[in-house]
Amino acid sequence: MFIVGGATQIFWVVPMIRKWGTIWYGVGLGGTIIFIVIWIISRIPDNFITGRGGRISDNGILTEVFQIAFVGFVIAILVLEKRGLVKK
């Protein structure tokens, strides 16, 4: 699931670069937040997704830091667009 989601996020750069609009930013933002939450839940021991806690690796933490940074950037873009400071 994370591999497919990661591949989707790599291709998500197209709507971001081409500035397809607020709806597309929101979809990307929502999907990224969902993957962050699933990753966190799947690392908790005896969780309801896998029934066991997953391993937390340095690469996993680094990936999640970049995911959170992406969420911050998209929120900033949406706020700046709403204020009229960024072209749509």
C-alpha positions as CSV (number, residue, x, y, z in Angstrom):
1,M,0.0,0.0,0.0
2,F,2.8,2.4,0.9
3,I,4.6,1.7,-2.3
4,V,1.6,2.4,-4.5
5,G,0.8,5.5,-2.4
6,G,4.4,6.7,-2.8
7,A,4.4,6.2,-6.5
8,T,1.1,8.2,-6.7
9,Q,2.7,11.0,-4.7
10,I,5.7,11.1,-7.1
11,F,3.3,11.7,-10.0
12,W,1.4,14.2,-7.9
13,V,4.1,16.8,-8.8
14,V,2.3,17.4,-12.2
15,P,-0.9,19.0,-10.7
16,M,1.3,21.0,-8.3
17,I,3.7,22.4,-11.0
18,R,1.0,23.0,-13.5
19,K,-1.1,24.8,-10.9
20,W,-4.3,22.8,-11.6
21,G,-6.1,24.5,-8.7
22,T,-7.3,24.3,-5.2
23,I,-9.3,21.1,-5.5
24,W,-6.2,19.2,-6.7
25,Y,-4.1,20.7,-3.9
26,G,-6.8,19.6,-1.4
27,V,-6.9,16.0,-2.8
28,G,-3.1,15.8,-2.6
29,L,-3.1,17.2,0.9
30,G,-5.8,14.8,2.1
31,G,-4.1,11.8,0.6
32,T,-0.8,12.7,2.2
33,I,-2.4,13.3,5.6
34,I,-4.1,9.9,5.4
35,F,-0.8,8.2,4.6
36,I,0.9,9.9,7.5
37,V,-1.9,8.8,9.9
38,I,-1.8,5.2,8.6
39,W,2.0,5.1,9.0
40,I,1.8,6.4,12.6
41,I,-1.0,3.9,13.5
42,S,0.8,1.0,11.9
43,R,3.8,1.6,14.1
44,I,1.9,1.4,17.3
45,P,2.1,-2.1,19.0
46,D,-1.1,-4.1,18.8
47,N,-2.7,-1.7,16.4
48,F,-6.0,-2.4,14.7
49,I,-4.5,-2.4,11.1
50,T,-1.8,-5.1,11.4
51,G,-2.2,-6.3,15.0
52,R,1.5,-5.6,15.6
53,G,3.8,-2.6,15.7
54,G,6.0,-1.9,12.6
55,R,9.6,-1.1,12.7
56,I,10.6,2.6,12.8
57,S,13.6,3.1,10.6
58,D,15.7,6.2,10.0
59,N,14.4,6.2,6.3
60,G,10.8,6.0,7.5
61,I,11.2,8.9,9.8
62,L,13.0,11.0,7.1
63,T,10.1,10.2,4.7
64,E,7.5,11.3,7.2
65,V,9.4,14.5,7.8
66,F,9.3,15.2,4.1
67,Q,5.6,14.3,4.1
68,I,4.9,16.7,6.9
69,A,6.9,19.4,5.1
70,F,4.8,18.8,1.9
71,V,1.6,19.3,4.0
72,G,3.0,22.5,5.3
73,F,3.9,23.8,1.9
74,V,0.5,22.9,0.4
75,I,-1.3,24.6,3.3
76,A,0.9,27.7,2.8
77,I,0.1,27.7,-1.0
78,L,-3.6,27.4,-0.2
79,V,-3.5,30.3,2.3
80,L,-1.5,32.5,-0.1
81,E,-3.9,31.7,-2.9
82,K,-6.9,32.6,-0.8
83,R,-5.3,35.9,0.1
84,G,-4.6,36.6,-3.5
85,L,-0.8,36.6,-3.1
86,V,-0.2,33.7,-5.5
87,K,-1.6,33.4,-9.0
88,K,-3.9,30.5,-9.6
